[in-house]
Amino acid sequence: MDQPEGDQPEAEKGRVDSEAVIESHKAYWRANLRLLGTLMAVWFAVSFGAGILFRPFLDQFHLGGYPLGFWFAQQGSIYVFLLLIAVYVVAMHRIDRKFDLDDDDN
């Protein structure tokens, strides 16, 4: 029995749909891991880099009466961490919407 062009058997349609879903899931996790890797690199650079590695250079500048390297080690890395959490929330919301995984009722 010949099938008209463009019509696929039901099993074939299911396989194509599941392959599309699998590719969508892979793309979602690639985007998620790329975001996490970027944010973790920024966190490392600020907490370890600014607080330890670049401290001698940064200590020539002062913020609030304290050397900048000391400030990053004690306060700056915490502020940057909180900022990264906010960036993560916004970016993940965008990624969720892009892949139609948004759970907002709006």
Secondary structure, 3 states (H helix, E strand, C coil): CCCCCCCCCHHHHHHHHHHHHHHHHHHHHHHHHHHHHHHHHHHHHHHHHHHHHCHHHHCCCEECCEEHHHHHHHHHHHHHHHHHHHHHHHHHHHHHHHCCCCCCCC
